[in-house]
Amino acid sequence: MSSPCMSLHRVSYDPEAHAFRAEVQYLDVTGIRRRMVDFRAPVTSEFHWISRGLRDAALSTAA
């Protein structure tokens, strides 16, 4: 099992949705792919929790 090469870009916070949003870029056999992901959390959340939530959201939607 391989680990995907992934990076987060354009991270922002949507106060109406109470969610962080990011563009995730990852590499697969077809090349570089991009997708938007959301992670619901308060704006006062710690960075490691936000980045882990966005990463987990990206991994759960990658197909």
Beta strands, then each sheet from edge to edge (+ up, - down):
strand 1: 5-14
strand 2: 19-28
strand 3: 31-40
sheet 1: 1+ 2- 3+
end
